[in-house]
């Protein structure tokens, strides 16, 4: 695969992420909250916690931190798992009439997210070479969107707070967030799951 072809595919992946990993779940969260569908709100809350790893990855890649490529590869797996894993939420969704707009949209979104996750993980797998050499063939393509978003954030930060938002600060916050994310994930795997199993709870 040529570098140009890969760059185009990465831009497609970012656009899919904007649609299926950010835009649609945000809309569904608002919709579920307005309809007071507590189990859907719970499902989407869990999803957003998992999806935050993608935003952490972008903070790290803003300053070209190699670990950002690894977290970008892991993120889609955790995002997809987070929307299929919970038995009680799956049962609640399955019990609803399939023609209702909200549950139908959630079902379609979960399958679309799964397809997106497969595409995104396949592309980011090729970028794992960047853990060793940041100037590898498949590295720079992933930096373009984080850097563009960083420039927008930098202008907003300066306008609103009069401060200096820079790449070092972005990666520092990314590292802190990654540590917190890892601790929460370990707490879920080592403490909560052995006690409650695949039950999301908190309705």
PyMOL CGO cylinders between C-alpha atoms (Angstrom):
from pymol import cmd
from pymol.cgo import CYLINDER

trace = [
    CYLINDER, 0.00, 0.00, 0.00, 1.40, 3.39, -0.99, 0.3, 1, 1, 1, 1, 1, 1,
    CYLINDER, 1.40, 3.39, -0.99, 1.67, 6.24, 1.50, 0.3, 1, 1, 1, 1, 1, 1,
    CYLINDER, 1.67, 6.24, 1.50, -0.84, 8.33, -0.49, 0.3, 1, 1, 1, 1, 1, 1,
    CYLINDER, -0.84, 8.33, -0.49, -3.43, 5.53, -0.53, 0.3, 1, 1, 1, 1, 1, 1,
    CYLINDER, -3.43, 5.53, -0.53, -2.96, 4.98, 3.18, 0.3, 1, 1, 1, 1, 1, 1,
    CYLINDER, -2.96, 4.98, 3.18, -3.35, 8.71, 3.89, 0.3, 1, 1, 1, 1, 1, 1,
    CYLINDER, -3.35, 8.71, 3.89, -6.67, 8.75, 1.99, 0.3, 1, 1, 1, 1, 1, 1,
    CYLINDER, -6.67, 8.75, 1.99, -7.89, 5.73, 3.94, 0.3, 1, 1, 1, 1, 1, 1,
    CYLINDER, -7.89, 5.73, 3.94, -6.92, 7.37, 7.22, 0.3, 1, 1, 1, 1, 1, 1,
    CYLINDER, -6.92, 7.37, 7.22, -8.93, 10.47, 6.33, 0.3, 1, 1, 1, 1, 1, 1,
    CYLINDER, -8.93, 10.47, 6.33, -11.91, 8.23, 5.52, 0.3, 1, 1, 1, 1, 1, 1,
    CYLINDER, -11.91, 8.23, 5.52, -11.45, 6.52, 8.91, 0.3, 1, 1, 1, 1, 1, 1,
    CYLINDER, -11.45, 6.52, 8.91, -11.43, 9.89, 10.67, 0.3, 1, 1, 1, 1, 1, 1,
    CYLINDER, -11.43, 9.89, 10.67, -14.64, 10.90, 8.90, 0.3, 1, 1, 1, 1, 1, 1,
    CYLINDER, -14.64, 10.90, 8.90, -16.27, 7.61, 9.87, 0.3, 1, 1, 1, 1, 1, 1,
    CYLINDER, -16.27, 7.61, 9.87, -15.14, 8.24, 13.44, 0.3, 1, 1, 1, 1, 1, 1,
    CYLINDER, -15.14, 8.24, 13.44, -16.72, 11.69, 13.40, 0.3, 1, 1, 1, 1, 1, 1,
    CYLINDER, -16.72, 11.69, 13.40, -20.00, 10.10, 12.27, 0.3, 1, 1, 1, 1, 1, 1,
    CYLINDER, -20.00, 10.10, 12.27, -20.27, 6.78, 14.10, 0.3, 1, 1, 1, 1, 1, 1,
    CYLINDER, -20.27, 6.78, 14.10, -17.96, 7.26, 17.09, 0.3, 1, 1, 1, 1, 1, 1,
    CYLINDER, -17.96, 7.26, 17.09, -18.82, 10.88, 17.98, 0.3, 1, 1, 1, 1, 1, 1,
    CYLINDER, -18.82, 10.88, 17.98, -21.79, 12.45, 16.20, 0.3, 1, 1, 1, 1, 1, 1,
    CYLINDER, -21.79, 12.45, 16.20, -24.35, 9.64, 16.27, 0.3, 1, 1, 1, 1, 1, 1,
    CYLINDER, -24.35, 9.64, 16.27, -23.70, 8.45, 19.86, 0.3, 1, 1, 1, 1, 1, 1,
    CYLINDER, -23.70, 8.45, 19.86, -23.88, 12.05, 21.06, 0.3, 1, 1, 1, 1, 1, 1,
    CYLINDER, -23.88, 12.05, 21.06, -27.24, 12.44, 19.33, 0.3, 1, 1, 1, 1, 1, 1,
    CYLINDER, -27.24, 12.44, 19.33, -28.43, 9.13, 20.80, 0.3, 1, 1, 1, 1, 1, 1,
    CYLINDER, -28.43, 9.13, 20.80, -27.38, 10.17, 24.29, 0.3, 1, 1, 1, 1, 1, 1,
    CYLINDER, -27.38, 10.17, 24.29, -29.40, 13.39, 24.09, 0.3, 1, 1, 1, 1, 1, 1,
    CYLINDER, -29.40, 13.39, 24.09, -32.34, 11.55, 22.52, 0.3, 1, 1, 1, 1, 1, 1,
    CYLINDER, -32.34, 11.55, 22.52, -32.29, 8.84, 25.20, 0.3, 1, 1, 1, 1, 1, 1,
    CYLINDER, -32.29, 8.84, 25.20, -32.07, 11.40, 27.99, 0.3, 1, 1, 1, 1, 1, 1,
    CYLINDER, -32.07, 11.40, 27.99, -35.03, 13.34, 26.60, 0.3, 1, 1, 1, 1, 1, 1,
    CYLINDER, -35.03, 13.34, 26.60, -37.07, 10.13, 26.30, 0.3, 1, 1, 1, 1, 1, 1,
    CYLINDER, -37.07, 10.13, 26.30, -35.91, 9.08, 29.79, 0.3, 1, 1, 1, 1, 1, 1,
    CYLINDER, -35.91, 9.08, 29.79, -34.75, 5.69, 28.53, 0.3, 1, 1, 1, 1, 1, 1,
    CYLINDER, -34.75, 5.69, 28.53, -32.44, 4.97, 31.46, 0.3, 1, 1, 1, 1, 1, 1,
    CYLINDER, -32.44, 4.97, 31.46, -30.92, 1.76, 30.13, 0.3, 1, 1, 1, 1, 1, 1,
    CYLINDER, -30.92, 1.76, 30.13, -29.96, 3.44, 26.82, 0.3, 1, 1, 1, 1, 1, 1,
    CYLINDER, -29.96, 3.44, 26.82, -28.48, 6.37, 28.72, 0.3, 1, 1, 1, 1, 1, 1,
    CYLINDER, -28.48, 6.37, 28.72, -26.49, 3.85, 30.76, 0.3, 1, 1, 1, 1, 1, 1,
    CYLINDER, -26.49, 3.85, 30.76, -25.29, 2.08, 27.61, 0.3, 1, 1, 1, 1, 1, 1,
    CYLINDER, -25.29, 2.08, 27.61, -24.13, 5.36, 26.08, 0.3, 1, 1, 1, 1, 1, 1,
    CYLINDER, -24.13, 5.36, 26.08, -22.48, 6.51, 29.30, 0.3, 1, 1, 1, 1, 1, 1,
    CYLINDER, -22.48, 6.51, 29.30, -20.41, 3.32, 29.29, 0.3, 1, 1, 1, 1, 1, 1,
    CYLINDER, -20.41, 3.32, 29.29, -19.65, 3.84, 25.61, 0.3, 1, 1, 1, 1, 1, 1,
    CYLINDER, -19.65, 3.84, 25.61, -18.38, 7.39, 26.15, 0.3, 1, 1, 1, 1, 1, 1,
    CYLINDER, -18.38, 7.39, 26.15, -16.12, 6.23, 28.96, 0.3, 1, 1, 1, 1, 1, 1,
    CYLINDER, -16.12, 6.23, 28.96, -14.59, 3.67, 26.60, 0.3, 1, 1, 1, 1, 1, 1,
    CYLINDER, -14.59, 3.67, 26.60, -14.46, 6.11, 23.67, 0.3, 1, 1, 1, 1, 1, 1,
    CYLINDER, -14.46, 6.11, 23.67, -12.52, 8.67, 25.72, 0.3, 1, 1, 1, 1, 1, 1,
    CYLINDER, -12.52, 8.67, 25.72, -9.39, 6.64, 24.90, 0.3, 1, 1, 1, 1, 1, 1,
    CYLINDER, -9.39, 6.64, 24.90, -9.67, 7.88, 21.34, 0.3, 1, 1, 1, 1, 1, 1,
    CYLINDER, -9.67, 7.88, 21.34, -9.60, 11.50, 22.50, 0.3, 1, 1, 1, 1, 1, 1,
    CYLINDER, -9.60, 11.50, 22.50, -6.67, 10.71, 24.79, 0.3, 1, 1, 1, 1, 1, 1,
    CYLINDER, -6.67, 10.71, 24.79, -4.85, 9.25, 21.78, 0.3, 1, 1, 1, 1, 1, 1,
    CYLINDER, -4.85, 9.25, 21.78, -5.36, 12.45, 19.82, 0.3, 1, 1, 1, 1, 1, 1,
    CYLINDER, -5.36, 12.45, 19.82, -3.91, 14.50, 22.68, 0.3, 1, 1, 1, 1, 1, 1,
    CYLINDER, -3.91, 14.50, 22.68, -0.84, 12.26, 22.72, 0.3, 1, 1, 1, 1, 1, 1,
    CYLINDER, -0.84, 12.26, 22.72, -0.43, 12.37, 18.94, 0.3, 1, 1, 1, 1, 1, 1,
    CYLINDER, -0.43, 12.37, 18.94, -0.60, 16.17, 19.02, 0.3, 1, 1, 1, 1, 1, 1,
    CYLINDER, -0.60, 16.17, 19.02, 2.93, 16.05, 20.42, 0.3, 1, 1, 1, 1, 1, 1,
    CYLINDER, 2.93, 16.05, 20.42, 3.85, 12.94, 18.40, 0.3, 1, 1, 1, 1, 1, 1,
    CYLINDER, 3.85, 12.94, 18.40, 3.98, 10.65, 21.43, 0.3, 1, 1, 1, 1, 1, 1,
    CYLINDER, 3.98, 10.65, 21.43, 4.44, 7.08, 20.07, 0.3, 1, 1, 1, 1, 1, 1,
    CYLINDER, 4.44, 7.08, 20.07, 2.12, 5.54, 22.68, 0.3, 1, 1, 1, 1, 1, 1,
    CYLINDER, 2.12, 5.54, 22.68, -0.72, 7.41, 20.97, 0.3, 1, 1, 1, 1, 1, 1,
    CYLINDER, -0.72, 7.41, 20.97, -0.52, 4.95, 18.06, 0.3, 1, 1, 1, 1, 1, 1,
    CYLINDER, -0.52, 4.95, 18.06, -0.94, 2.02, 20.45, 0.3, 1, 1, 1, 1, 1, 1,
    CYLINDER, -0.94, 2.02, 20.45, -3.93, 3.56, 22.26, 0.3, 1, 1, 1, 1, 1, 1,
    CYLINDER, -3.93, 3.56, 22.26, -5.50, 4.43, 18.90, 0.3, 1, 1, 1, 1, 1, 1,
    CYLINDER, -5.50, 4.43, 18.90, -5.24, 0.72, 17.98, 0.3, 1, 1, 1, 1, 1, 1,
    CYLINDER, -5.24, 0.72, 17.98, -6.77, -0.43, 21.29, 0.3, 1, 1, 1, 1, 1, 1,
    CYLINDER, -6.77, -0.43, 21.29, -9.58, 2.16, 21.41, 0.3, 1, 1, 1, 1, 1, 1,
    CYLINDER, -9.58, 2.16, 21.41, -11.96, 0.70, 18.78, 0.3, 1, 1, 1, 1, 1, 1,
    CYLINDER, -11.96, 0.70, 18.78, -11.87, -2.73, 20.44, 0.3, 1, 1, 1, 1, 1, 1,
    CYLINDER, -11.87, -2.73, 20.44, -12.89, -1.27, 23.80, 0.3, 1, 1, 1, 1, 1, 1,
    CYLINDER, -12.89, -1.27, 23.80, -15.56, 0.91, 22.16, 0.3, 1, 1, 1, 1, 1, 1,
    CYLINDER, -15.56, 0.91, 22.16, -17.19, -2.03, 20.39, 0.3, 1, 1, 1, 1, 1, 1,
    CYLINDER, -17.19, -2.03, 20.39, -16.98, -4.28, 23.46, 0.3, 1, 1, 1, 1, 1, 1,
    CYLINDER, -16.98, -4.28, 23.46, -18.57, -1.58, 25.60, 0.3, 1, 1, 1, 1, 1, 1,
    CYLINDER, -18.57, -1.58, 25.60, -21.82, -1.58, 23.58, 0.3, 1, 1, 1, 1, 1, 1,
    CYLINDER, -21.82, -1.58, 23.58, -22.24, -5.38, 23.28, 0.3, 1, 1, 1, 1, 1, 1,
    CYLINDER, -22.24, -5.38, 23.28, -20.86, -6.74, 26.54, 0.3, 1, 1, 1, 1, 1, 1,
    CYLINDER, -20.86, -6.74, 26.54, -23.65, -6.08, 29.08, 0.3, 1, 1, 1, 1, 1, 1,
    CYLINDER, -23.65, -6.08, 29.08, -26.30, -8.80, 29.42, 0.3, 1, 1, 1, 1, 1, 1,
    CYLINDER, -26.30, -8.80, 29.42, -28.93, -6.66, 31.16, 0.3, 1, 1, 1, 1, 1, 1,
    CYLINDER, -28.93, -6.66, 31.16, -28.68, -3.84, 28.61, 0.3, 1, 1, 1, 1, 1, 1,
    CYLINDER, -28.68, -3.84, 28.61, -28.85, -6.31, 25.71, 0.3, 1, 1, 1, 1, 1, 1,
    CYLINDER, -28.85, -6.31, 25.71, -31.98, -7.88, 27.20, 0.3, 1, 1, 1, 1, 1, 1,
    CYLINDER, -31.98, -7.88, 27.20, -33.65, -4.51, 27.73, 0.3, 1, 1, 1, 1, 1, 1,
    CYLINDER, -33.65, -4.51, 27.73, -32.95, -3.54, 24.12, 0.3, 1, 1, 1, 1, 1, 1,
    CYLINDER, -32.95, -3.54, 24.12, -34.11, -6.91, 22.76, 0.3, 1, 1, 1, 1, 1, 1,
    CYLINDER, -34.11, -6.91, 22.76, -37.43, -6.64, 24.63, 0.3, 1, 1, 1, 1, 1, 1,
    CYLINDER, -37.43, -6.64, 24.63, -38.40, -3.40, 22.88, 0.3, 1, 1, 1, 1, 1, 1,
    CYLINDER, -38.40, -3.40, 22.88, -40.49, -3.39, 19.67, 0.3, 1, 1, 1, 1, 1, 1,
    CYLINDER, -40.49, -3.39, 19.67, -38.08, -3.31, 16.70, 0.3, 1, 1, 1, 1, 1, 1,
    CYLINDER, -38.08, -3.31, 16.70, -40.05, -0.57, 14.94, 0.3, 1, 1, 1, 1, 1, 1,
    CYLINDER, -40.05, -0.57, 14.94, -39.60, 2.08, 17.65, 0.3, 1, 1, 1, 1, 1, 1,
    CYLINDER, -39.60, 2.08, 17.65, -37.27, 4.78, 16.26, 0.3, 1, 1, 1, 1, 1, 1,
    CYLINDER, -37.27, 4.78, 16.26, -34.87, 5.09, 19.21, 0.3, 1, 1, 1, 1, 1, 1,
    CYLINDER, -34.87, 5.09, 19.21, -34.12, 1.39, 19.87, 0.3, 1, 1, 1, 1, 1, 1,
    CYLINDER, -34.12, 1.39, 19.87, -33.98, 0.74, 16.11, 0.3, 1, 1, 1, 1, 1, 1,
    CYLINDER, -33.98, 0.74, 16.11, -31.40, 3.52, 15.70, 0.3, 1, 1, 1, 1, 1, 1,
    CYLINDER, -31.40, 3.52, 15.70, -29.37, 2.18, 18.62, 0.3, 1, 1, 1, 1, 1, 1,
    CYLINDER, -29.37, 2.18, 18.62, -29.35, -1.30, 17.08, 0.3, 1, 1, 1, 1, 1, 1,
    CYLINDER, -29.35, -1.30, 17.08, -28.23, 0.05, 13.71, 0.3, 1, 1, 1, 1, 1, 1,
    CYLINDER, -28.23, 0.05, 13.71, -25.59, 2.22, 15.38, 0.3, 1, 1, 1, 1, 1, 1,
    CYLINDER, -25.59, 2.22, 15.38, -24.10, -0.73, 17.29, 0.3, 1, 1, 1, 1, 1, 1,
    CYLINDER, -24.10, -0.73, 17.29, -23.61, -2.69, 14.07, 0.3, 1, 1, 1, 1, 1, 1,
    CYLINDER, -23.61, -2.69, 14.07, -22.26, 0.36, 12.24, 0.3, 1, 1, 1, 1, 1, 1,
    CYLINDER, -22.26, 0.36, 12.24, -19.87, 1.01, 15.12, 0.3, 1, 1, 1, 1, 1, 1,
    CYLINDER, -19.87, 1.01, 15.12, -18.66, -2.58, 14.91, 0.3, 1, 1, 1, 1, 1, 1,
    CYLINDER, -18.66, -2.58, 14.91, -17.92, -2.17, 11.20, 0.3, 1, 1, 1, 1, 1, 1,
    CYLINDER, -17.92, -2.17, 11.20, -16.14, 1.11, 11.87, 0.3, 1, 1, 1, 1, 1, 1,
    CYLINDER, -16.14, 1.11, 11.87, -14.11, -0.52, 14.64, 0.3, 1, 1, 1, 1, 1, 1,
    CYLINDER, -14.11, -0.52, 14.64, -12.91, -3.24, 12.28, 0.3, 1, 1, 1, 1, 1, 1,
    CYLINDER, -12.91, -3.24, 12.28, -11.83, -0.70, 9.66, 0.3, 1, 1, 1, 1, 1, 1,
    CYLINDER, -11.83, -0.70, 9.66, -10.17, 1.60, 12.18, 0.3, 1, 1, 1, 1, 1, 1,
    CYLINDER, -10.17, 1.60, 12.18, -8.33, -1.22, 13.93, 0.3, 1, 1, 1, 1, 1, 1,
    CYLINDER, -8.33, -1.22, 13.93, -7.07, -2.59, 10.59, 0.3, 1, 1, 1, 1, 1, 1,
    CYLINDER, -7.07, -2.59, 10.59, -5.61, 0.79, 9.63, 0.3, 1, 1, 1, 1, 1, 1,
    CYLINDER, -5.61, 0.79, 9.63, -4.12, 1.54, 13.04, 0.3, 1, 1, 1, 1, 1, 1,
    CYLINDER, -4.12, 1.54, 13.04, -2.52, -1.91, 13.12, 0.3, 1, 1, 1, 1, 1, 1,
    CYLINDER, -2.52, -1.91, 13.12, -0.27, -0.79, 10.25, 0.3, 1, 1, 1, 1, 1, 1,
    CYLINDER, -0.27, -0.79, 10.25, 0.72, 2.29, 12.26, 0.3, 1, 1, 1, 1, 1, 1,
    CYLINDER, 0.72, 2.29, 12.26, 2.10, 0.23, 15.15, 0.3, 1, 1, 1, 1, 1, 1,
    CYLINDER, 2.10, 0.23, 15.15, 5.47, 0.44, 13.43, 0.3, 1, 1, 1, 1, 1, 1,
    CYLINDER, 5.47, 0.44, 13.43, 5.45, 4.05, 14.63, 0.3, 1, 1, 1, 1, 1, 1,
    CYLINDER, 5.45, 4.05, 14.63, 6.05, 2.84, 18.18, 0.3, 1, 1, 1, 1, 1, 1,
    CYLINDER, 6.05, 2.84, 18.18, 9.64, 2.28, 17.10, 0.3, 1, 1, 1, 1, 1, 1,
    CYLINDER, 9.64, 2.28, 17.10, 10.12, 4.94, 14.41, 0.3, 1, 1, 1, 1, 1, 1,
    CYLINDER, 10.12, 4.94, 14.41, 7.92, 8.04, 14.46, 0.3, 1, 1, 1, 1, 1, 1,
    CYLINDER, 7.92, 8.04, 14.46, 8.91, 8.83, 10.85, 0.3, 1, 1, 1, 1, 1, 1,
    CYLINDER, 8.91, 8.83, 10.85, 7.67, 5.51, 9.46, 0.3, 1, 1, 1, 1, 1, 1,
    CYLINDER, 7.67, 5.51, 9.46, 5.55, 5.22, 6.31, 0.3, 1, 1, 1, 1, 1, 1,
    CYLINDER, 5.55, 5.22, 6.31, 2.24, 5.05, 8.15, 0.3, 1, 1, 1, 1, 1, 1,
    CYLINDER, 2.24, 5.05, 8.15, 2.90, 7.62, 10.89, 0.3, 1, 1, 1, 1, 1, 1,
    CYLINDER, 2.90, 7.62, 10.89, 2.30, 11.10, 9.54, 0.3, 1, 1, 1, 1, 1, 1,
    CYLINDER, 2.30, 11.10, 9.54, -1.16, 10.35, 8.19, 0.3, 1, 1, 1, 1, 1, 1,
    CYLINDER, -1.16, 10.35, 8.19, -2.49, 9.94, 11.75, 0.3, 1, 1, 1, 1, 1, 1,
    CYLINDER, -2.49, 9.94, 11.75, -1.00, 13.25, 12.91, 0.3, 1, 1, 1, 1, 1, 1,
    CYLINDER, -1.00, 13.25, 12.91, -2.88, 15.53, 10.53, 0.3, 1, 1, 1, 1, 1, 1,
    CYLINDER, -2.88, 15.53, 10.53, -6.29, 15.58, 12.23, 0.3, 1, 1, 1, 1, 1, 1,
    CYLINDER, -6.29, 15.58, 12.23, -4.93, 15.86, 15.80, 0.3, 1, 1, 1, 1, 1, 1,
    CYLINDER, -4.93, 15.86, 15.80, -2.74, 18.78, 14.73, 0.3, 1, 1, 1, 1, 1, 1,
    CYLINDER, -2.74, 18.78, 14.73, -5.63, 20.54, 12.98, 0.3, 1, 1, 1, 1, 1, 1,
    CYLINDER, -5.63, 20.54, 12.98, -7.84, 20.12, 16.03, 0.3, 1, 1, 1, 1, 1, 1,
    CYLINDER, -7.84, 20.12, 16.03, -4.96, 21.33, 18.19, 0.3, 1, 1, 1, 1, 1, 1,
    CYLINDER, -4.96, 21.33, 18.19, -4.73, 24.52, 16.17, 0.3, 1, 1, 1, 1, 1, 1,
    CYLINDER, -4.73, 24.52, 16.17, -8.46, 25.15, 16.66, 0.3, 1, 1, 1, 1, 1, 1,
    CYLINDER, -8.46, 25.15, 16.66, -8.22, 24.40, 20.38, 0.3, 1, 1, 1, 1, 1, 1,
    CYLINDER, -8.22, 24.40, 20.38, -5.20, 26.68, 20.66, 0.3, 1, 1, 1, 1, 1, 1,
    CYLINDER, -5.20, 26.68, 20.66, -7.11, 29.63, 19.21, 0.3, 1, 1, 1, 1, 1, 1,
    CYLINDER, -7.11, 29.63, 19.21, -10.18, 28.98, 21.38, 0.3, 1, 1, 1, 1, 1, 1,
    CYLINDER, -10.18, 28.98, 21.38, -8.05, 28.58, 24.50, 0.3, 1, 1, 1, 1, 1, 1,
    CYLINDER, -8.05, 28.58, 24.50, -6.23, 31.81, 23.81, 0.3, 1, 1, 1, 1, 1, 1,
    CYLINDER, -6.23, 31.81, 23.81, -9.49, 33.68, 23.09, 0.3, 1, 1, 1, 1, 1, 1,
    CYLINDER, -9.49, 33.68, 23.09, -11.39, 32.39, 26.11, 0.3, 1, 1, 1, 1, 1, 1,
    CYLINDER, -11.39, 32.39, 26.11, -8.66, 32.19, 28.73, 0.3, 1, 1, 1, 1, 1, 1,
    CYLINDER, -8.66, 32.19, 28.73, -5.78, 34.20, 27.32, 0.3, 1, 1, 1, 1, 1, 1,
    CYLINDER, -5.78, 34.20, 27.32, -3.53, 31.21, 27.93, 0.3, 1, 1, 1, 1, 1, 1,
    CYLINDER, -3.53, 31.21, 27.93, -1.09, 29.26, 25.82, 0.3, 1, 1, 1, 1, 1, 1,
    CYLINDER, -1.09, 29.26, 25.82, -2.32, 25.84, 24.78, 0.3, 1, 1, 1, 1, 1, 1,
    CYLINDER, -2.32, 25.84, 24.78, 0.62, 24.01, 23.21, 0.3, 1, 1, 1, 1, 1, 1,
    CYLINDER, 0.62, 24.01, 23.21, 1.65, 20.51, 22.14, 0.3, 1, 1, 1, 1, 1, 1,
    CYLINDER, 1.65, 20.51, 22.14, 3.57, 19.76, 25.34, 0.3, 1, 1, 1, 1, 1, 1,
    CYLINDER, 3.57, 19.76, 25.34, 0.59, 20.69, 27.51, 0.3, 1, 1, 1, 1, 1, 1,
    CYLINDER, 0.59, 20.69, 27.51, -1.74, 18.62, 25.33, 0.3, 1, 1, 1, 1, 1, 1,
    CYLINDER, -1.74, 18.62, 25.33, 0.45, 15.52, 25.63, 0.3, 1, 1, 1, 1, 1, 1,
    CYLINDER, 0.45, 15.52, 25.63, 0.90, 16.06, 29.39, 0.3, 1, 1, 1, 1, 1, 1,
    CYLINDER, 0.90, 16.06, 29.39, -2.86, 16.12, 29.88, 0.3, 1, 1, 1, 1, 1, 1,
    CYLINDER, -2.86, 16.12, 29.88, -3.08, 13.08, 27.58, 0.3, 1, 1, 1, 1, 1, 1,
    CYLINDER, -3.08, 13.08, 27.58, -0.65, 11.14, 29.79, 0.3, 1, 1, 1, 1, 1, 1,
    CYLINDER, -0.65, 11.14, 29.79, -2.54, 12.07, 32.97, 0.3, 1, 1, 1, 1, 1, 1,
    CYLINDER, -2.54, 12.07, 32.97, -5.84, 11.06, 31.35, 0.3, 1, 1, 1, 1, 1, 1,
    CYLINDER, -5.84, 11.06, 31.35, -4.29, 7.78, 30.13, 0.3, 1, 1, 1, 1, 1, 1,
    CYLINDER, -4.29, 7.78, 30.13, -3.15, 6.91, 33.65, 0.3, 1, 1, 1, 1, 1, 1,
    CYLINDER, -3.15, 6.91, 33.65, -6.64, 7.62, 35.02, 0.3, 1, 1, 1, 1, 1, 1,
    CYLINDER, -6.64, 7.62, 35.02, -8.22, 5.59, 32.18, 0.3, 1, 1, 1, 1, 1, 1,
    CYLINDER, -8.22, 5.59, 32.18, -5.92, 2.63, 32.84, 0.3, 1, 1, 1, 1, 1, 1,
    CYLINDER, -5.92, 2.63, 32.84, -6.65, 2.66, 36.58, 0.3, 1, 1, 1, 1, 1, 1,
    CYLINDER, -6.65, 2.66, 36.58, -10.41, 2.74, 35.93, 0.3, 1, 1, 1, 1, 1, 1,
    CYLINDER, -10.41, 2.74, 35.93, -10.13, -0.11, 33.43, 0.3, 1, 1, 1, 1, 1, 1,
    CYLINDER, -10.13, -0.11, 33.43, -8.11, -2.22, 35.87, 0.3, 1, 1, 1, 1, 1, 1,
    CYLINDER, -8.11, -2.22, 35.87, -10.65, -1.51, 38.60, 0.3, 1, 1, 1, 1, 1, 1,
    CYLINDER, -10.65, -1.51, 38.60, -13.42, -2.70, 36.28, 0.3, 1, 1, 1, 1, 1, 1,
    CYLINDER, -13.42, -2.70, 36.28, -11.60, -5.88, 35.24, 0.3, 1, 1, 1, 1, 1, 1,
    CYLINDER, -11.60, -5.88, 35.24, -10.08, -6.89, 38.58, 0.3, 1, 1, 1, 1, 1, 1,
    CYLINDER, -10.08, -6.89, 38.58, -12.71, -5.76, 41.08, 0.3, 1, 1, 1, 1, 1, 1,
    CYLINDER, -12.71, -5.76, 41.08, -16.12, -5.09, 39.58, 0.3, 1, 1, 1, 1, 1, 1,
    CYLINDER, -16.12, -5.09, 39.58, -16.45, -7.83, 36.94, 0.3, 1, 1, 1, 1, 1, 1,
    CYLINDER, -16.45, -7.83, 36.94, -15.63, -10.68, 39.37, 0.3, 1, 1, 1, 1, 1, 1,
    CYLINDER, -15.63, -10.68, 39.37, -18.41, -9.38, 41.67, 0.3, 1, 1, 1, 1, 1, 1,
    CYLINDER, -18.41, -9.38, 41.67, -21.19, -8.38, 39.27, 0.3, 1, 1, 1, 1, 1, 1,
    CYLINDER, -21.19, -8.38, 39.27, -20.33, -10.14, 36.00, 0.3, 1, 1, 1, 1, 1, 1,
    CYLINDER, -20.33, -10.14, 36.00, -21.76, -8.75, 32.78, 0.3, 1, 1, 1, 1, 1, 1,
    CYLINDER, -21.76, -8.75, 32.78, -24.36, -6.59, 34.50, 0.3, 1, 1, 1, 1, 1, 1,
    CYLINDER, -24.36, -6.59, 34.50, -24.12, -2.85, 33.86, 0.3, 1, 1, 1, 1, 1, 1,
    CYLINDER, -24.12, -2.85, 33.86, -26.60, -1.87, 36.56, 0.3, 1, 1, 1, 1, 1, 1,
    CYLINDER, -26.60, -1.87, 36.56, -27.10, 1.71, 37.81, 0.3, 1, 1, 1, 1, 1, 1,
    CYLINDER, -27.10, 1.71, 37.81, -30.47, 2.32, 36.20, 0.3, 1, 1, 1, 1, 1, 1,
]
cmd.load_cgo(trace, "trace")
